[in-house]
Amino acid sequence: ESRDIWLGTFHAICAKILRYDGARLGVDSRFTIYDEEDRRALVRTILKNLDINPDDLTPRSVIAQISRAKNAMMDATRFSQEAGTSYQKQQVAEVYTAYQQAMAQNNAMDFDDLLVELVRRLQDHGEVLADYQTRFQHVLIDEYQDTNRPQYLLTRLLAKQHRNICCVGDDDQSIYQFRGADIRNILDFERDYPNAKTVR
């Protein structure tokens, strides 16, 4: 029975599901995962193609803004709509759009996409979601204070059927806010799961 247990980081488990059930989720399961070096190289190319001075908009700052948008479940279209009159945000929106187009052409995902795409596709493919809700009768998460919005949504989706969810965390130790960690995930846990037992 222990062979049926899945253990891993959020990113590893999301990649496993996307590869295993890619066809059912509308994903080419042979996708490449882009690391930070790949992302920087792609953004540098896009900045050059769009004739944007990398001194005005650095690849690092663009990647950070794209990552924050994805962690808020904001796609390139919505980011562009919310850019308003800010010239810099409009430029980032343009890069974000080109970035996602290039990723699709290269059949690639970055680490944020692994989370965001799985959440979106499970929401759109109820039969696949139901299979995973049945498979995962218990969901256990460590360092819950460092989860971001897509991770929160994923765990809520997977635990919805059995509602056997156990989270370990310390709201005084949240250290990944710069990566999109949302402290509300742990602070609102009792509201989301009113029957939960809290052990301090």
Secondary structure, DSSP 8 states (H G I E B T S, - for coil): -GGG---S-HHHHHHHHHHHSHHHHT--TT-EEE-HHHHHHHHHHHHHHTT--TTTS-HHHHHHHHHHHHHTT--HHHHHHTTTT-HHHHHHHHHHHHHHHHHHHTTEEEHHHHHHHHHHHHHH-HHHHHHHHHH-S-EEESSGGG--HHHHHHHHHHHTTT--EEE---TT----GGGT--THHHHTHHHHSTT-----
